[in-house]
Amino acid sequence: MTFDAVEMDRDLRKRGNKQGADLFQWSVLLLLTAFSLYMFLWEYANPYSDLHIHARIASEFDFGNLRSITSRLAYPLWHLAVAVLYQVGIPLNWAAALICVACKAVAFLLMRRYLLVMTGGRVSGTLVTLSALLLSIVTNLYIPGVNYGVYRNFGSPMVWHNPTQLAVIVTMFLSVPYLMHCWYYFQERSRSDGAAAILPWRKVLTLATLLMLSLSAKPTFIQALIPAAAAFFLWQWIRHPKNSRYFLQIILAFLPAVGYFLLQYLYYTGVVVPYTSGVEIGATLQSTWQAIRNMLMMCAFPLFALVAIREKGMFRDHTLVMALLIALFAMLEAMFFRETGLRINHGNFNWASMSAALLLWVVVMPKFFLAIGDYQAQRAALREQAKAGVIPSAVLAGSQRALSLRSAGFLISFMLLVWHLYSSLFYLYFLLTTNNAF
């Protein structure tokens, strides 16, 4: 069995995927885009919102003067798209909202496709679509008396106010599956080619391009991806010392992104431009607790679902391993790094945790669905064996206890899922009724 989402997607398309596009999917997408357009226009109307501020920056771009772009921003992808629409005559609020809606729609389609591919058609298209819809609005857990505003000081896997985060989510769901495709490609080839297993250079170039694209949207996710990938591939290099050429190719693919990231870091620490901020390094008890607490609240469902699933060979899916590593390094980043100066309240070292949380949601959800299906099949098979009298009573009792424990784990996971859904809807209610930007 392969866990290569890119390869599985190709196989599904070759087989003529009948669940790839249906009326319900497009109806939900239309509903999501219409509501998102309303939300983003509403966000823009608040002059203190991130969306309004970033849109104003984009409106000042002059394509005839490159310095008007490079002197203001180190991650221009979203702003360039808005600037293009604005300069062809679309009002700034609509230009900003339309690009945000496009990011939201593409993210929905990418998440839905991943869920569909990784469940291999064993889950209904309707459930897959509804799950992608939930992922498009999911927030951390709302706990009355603790986080009335839901997002503030806690973070969220999906946000409405920050346009560059919407853009980086799209690039994240392009770059991570392709990075893991490059690993699974090596695994498959090394079984037959041994030390000769290397990547085609087109894959190296594609990976490098996707990583640079993600950085051009926002550097925060790559901040966690670079150390996570370094740890993962270093361990694999130790395990496969004869395949150094492959691992050097991976390093080569990351080099442009590392260089661009360092340039962005210099930009924000005052080396490249004067209008910037500083960075303070060092963990405190408060920063450590907040980083762990925030990840637990953002990922209560996927983290507990992993405990409920707990099956042999679960971590053979190295995409799951990578997602957990990214979450770990994102938490460490939030613990150890803080901004000072002009950006002291911007929280840029917390954004990686939010991206990592959403990635973990998407990676775990199909495993949860498949585990429930396997549980139902095991329970039905055990009932048949008990009726036929072909299983010893002691074995039957032990199997029933194991299934009951597994059922309790699924029930708690589902309750957490419902809690996340309620929190997501409450957050929208909170925003619209309080006129709060986030």
N, C-alpha and C positions, 0 to 999 in steps of 0.2 A: 504493500500500500504506500502511495506517495502522499505527502502533505504539501506538494508544490501547487499553490493556488493558480499560478500562471499557466502551468502545464495542464492542470485539471480544467481550467477555463477553456483552453484550446480543445481539449478532448470533448468537452460538453458541446462546444460549438460544432465540432465535426459530426457529432451524433445527432445534430439537429435539435437543440434544446428547445422544448416546447414551453418551458416555464420562463424563458428569457424575457418575454414581453407579453403582457396581458392587459386587458382593460382595467382590471382592478389596480395594477401597478401604476398605470398612467393616470388613473383617477386620483390615486393617493398623491402622486407626484404633483399633479395640478393643484390639489388642495394645499399641499405643503408650500409650493411656490407662491400661490396667492396669499396665503397667510404670512409667509416670510416677507413678501413685498410690503405688506401692510406694516409688519414689525420694523423693517429696516427704514421705511419712510418715517415711521413714528420715532425711531431712534435718532435719525438725522435731525429731526425737529428740535432735539435737545442740544443746545450749542455746547454743552459740556461733555457730551458723549464722545467716546473714542471714534465712532463712525463719522461724526460731524468734523472732528479735528483732523482725522486722516483725509477726509474728502477735501477739506480746505487746502491741505498740503498738496494734494493731487491737482487742484485747480490752478496752482501756481507753477506747475511744470511748463517749461518752454522747450519744445523739441528742437528749437534752433540754438539753444544754449544748454549744453550738457551739464554745465555746472549748476544750473537751476534744479537739477535732479540729484546729482551726486553730493552736493553740499547740504542737502536737507535730509537725505534718507539713504540707508545702506541696504534696505530690502524693498525694492520698488515695484514688485510684480503687480500687486493689487492696485497701487497708485497709478501705474502706467496704463492699466486697463481702464480705470476711471477717467484718466486724463484724455485718453483717446475718444471716449464717448462724449466727454464734456466739450472737447474742442471741435467736434463735428456738429455741435448745436444742441445736445441733450442737456436739460437742466441738471445742475450738479447733484441735487438730491436724488433725482431719478437715475443718474449715471452711477452714483455710489450704491443705491439700492439694487439696481439691476445686476451689477457685478457681484454683490453679496448673494443675491438670489441664485445667480449662476453657480457660485461656489456651493451653496446649500444643495442645489439640485444635483450637481455632479457628485458631491459627497454621498448623497442619498443613493444614487445609482451605483456608485462604487461599493458602498457598504452592503447594499442588497445583493449585488453580484457576488461578493465574497461569501456572504451567508449561503447563497444558493449553491455556489461551487463547492464549498466545504461540507455541505450536507449531502452532496451527491444526488440531489433529487429525492431524498428520503423524507423531506419535510415539504409540506404544501407551500405553493407559491404565495398564497394568502398570508400564511404565518410569517414567511420570509419578508414579505412587503411590510407587514405591521411591525415586525422587529426592526427593520430599517427605519421606519417612521419613528419608533421609540428612540432609536440611536440618534436620530436627527434633532431630538429635543432633550435628551437625557441630562439630568443634573445630579449633583450630589444629594445625599439624603437631607431632607428638611426635618430638623428636630426643634419643635417649639421651645422657646426659651434659650436656645443655643445659637441658631443661625436664622433669625427671622427673615433676613434678606436673602437667604439660601446661598448666594454666590459670594458675597463680600467676606474676605479673610479666609475663605474655605476653598474657592475654586470650583470648577465644574467641567465635566468632560466635553460639554457643548455649551457655547456661549452665544449670545445674540449681539452684544455691543461692540465686539472687537473684530473689525473686518480682516485684518491680517491673519488672525487665528483661523478664520473661516477658509482663507486661502491655503494656509499651511496644512489644514486637515486634508484637503484634496491631494496635495503633493505627498503627504504622509502615506495615504492609501495607494499611491503609485509607487513610491520608492521602497517601502518596506517589503511588500510582496515580491517586487523584482529583486531586491537584495537577497531574499531567501530563495528565490528561483535560481539565482546564481549559485547558492550553496547546494541546493538539491540537484542541480545540474552536475556539479562536481561529485556529489555522492554517487549518483547513478553511473557516471563515466568511470570513476575510480574503481568501481567493482569489476569493470571489464578491462580498463586500460591501465590500472595500477598507477605507477608514478608518472605516466604520460598524460594524466587527466589535467586539462587546462581549459580555460574559458575561450570561446570565440571572441575576437576583439570587438565585434559589434556589441556583444553583451557588456563588455567593460565600458565601452563608450556610452551605451544606453544608461547604465547604472550611474556613471559619472554625471551625465546630463540630468537625470532625475534628482540626484543629490543637490546639484547646483540650483535646480528649479525650486527645490524645497527651501534652500537658503535665501533665494531671491524673494520668497513669500514671507519668511520670518525665520530668524536663525535659532529660535528657542528649541524646536524639536530636534534639530541636528545636534544641539548641545548635548542631548542625552543619547542620541543614536551613535555618535562617534565613539564615546567610551564603551557603550554596550557592544557595538560591532567589534571594537578592538579586543575586548575581553573574550567574546565568542570565537573570533577567528584566531586569536592567539592560542586558545586552548585547542582548537582543531588543528592548528599548525603543529603543536606539540604532539598531537595524536597521529598526524600524517606528515612526518618530517621529510619524506621523499617527494612531497608535492609542493615544494617551495615556490615553484613558478606560478602556480595557481594563486597562492596567498600573496605573492608580490603583485599579481594582477589586481587583486582586491585592494591592496594598498594604493596602487596606481589610480584606481577608480575613485578612491577617497581623497587623493592628494589635492585636486582642484577645490573640492569642498572645504578641506581643512584650511587651505590658503585663503579662500574667500571668507571663511568663518573668522580667521585671525584678523583679517582686514576689518570685518564688522566689529570685532571686539575692540580694536584700536580706535575705531570710529566712536564707539560709545564710551570709551575711557579717556577721551580727550586728546589722543595723539594725532588723529587725522583732522578733526574739526574742533573748534573751541566750544561750540554749543553742545554740551554733553554731560556725562555723569561719571562718578567713580564707582569702584567696587570694593567692598569690604569682605574679607575671607575669614571664616572661622565659625564653627558650630557652637551653639548655645543650647541649654536645656529647652528653652522656649522654641527655638527654630527646629530642633530635632523633633519635639513633640508635635509641633504644627505640621511638619512635613509628613509624619506618619499618620497623624489624625486626618489630614486632608485626603491622603490617598485612600485610607480606609473608608471614609465617607463617600468619596467619588466612586469607589470600586467595591462597595459592600456586596453587591450581587455577584460580579464575576469572581471575586476572591473566595467567597463562600461556596460558589458553585464548583470551583476547582476542588475544594475539600469534599463536597458531596459526590463529585464524579470519581475522584481518586481511583484510577485503574492502572493496571500494569502496562507499561509502555506509553503512558500519557505524554511523557516528555521526549518521546521520539519525534514528536512534532516540534521541530526546532523553531518554528515561527512563534509558538507559545513561549519557548525558552527566551527568544529574542525580545518578545513583548515584556516578559517579566524582568529581563535585564535592563531594558529601557526604563521601565517603571522604577527599578532600584536606583539607577543612576540619576533619574529625574528627582527622586526624593533626596539623594545625597546632594545634588545641586541646590535644591531648595534649603537644605540644612546649612550648607557651608557658604553660600554666596548671597550677598545683599547689596543693593545699589545705594549709593550716596549721592548727594548733590541734587541736581535738578530732577532726577528720576527716582528719588528715594521712595516714592509711593507707587511707582509704576508696576512693581511686582514681576519684572521680566524673567526673574529666575524661578518663578512658579509656573510659568506657562508650559514648560516641558512636562510637568506633572499632569497637567490637564490633557495635553495631547496623548501622553502615555496611558492615561486612564481610559480615554476613548478607544485607543488601540487595543487595550486589554479587553474591554467590553466586546469589541467586534471579533476578536480571536476566540474568546471563551464561549460566546453565545451559541455558535453551531455545535460545539462540543457538548454543551448542556442539552440541546435538543436531541442529539444522537444518543446521549447517555440515557435519556428518558425512554427513547425507543428501545434501546437494548434492555433496559430494566423491565419494560412491559413484556418483551419477548422472553426474558428469563423467567418472569413470574408465570407466564402462560405455560412455558415448558415444564416448570416445576409442578404446576397443577396437574398437567397431563401425566407426569411420572408418578405423582402421588395417587392418582386415580387408578393407574395401571399396576400400582404396587411394586414397581421395579426399583424403588429407592429405599434404602434402610431408614428407619424412623429417626435415628440419631443424625444422619446426614440431612434428612428432610427438615428436622427442627433447626439445625444449624443454618441451613440455606434460608429458611424462612426468617430467622432472626437477622441475617445479613441483609435480606431484601427489605425487611421492615426498617432497619437502620438507614438503608439507602433511601427508602421512601420518605423518611423524616427529613433527611438532608435535602431532598428535592423540594419538599414542602416549605422548609425554611428559605431555601433559595427563591422559590416562587413568591413568598411573602416579601422578601427583600426587593424583588423585581417590581412588585406592585407598589411598594413604598417609594422606589425610585420614580415610577410613573406618576404617582400622586405628587411627589416633590417637584417634578418637571412641570406639571400643570399648575401647581401652586406658584412656582417661580414666574410663569407667564402672567398669572393673576396679580402677583405682587408688582411686577413691572408696570402693568397697564393701569393699575389702580393707584399706585403711588407716584407715577411719573419719574421713577428712579431710573437712571441710565443703566445701572447694572446691579 
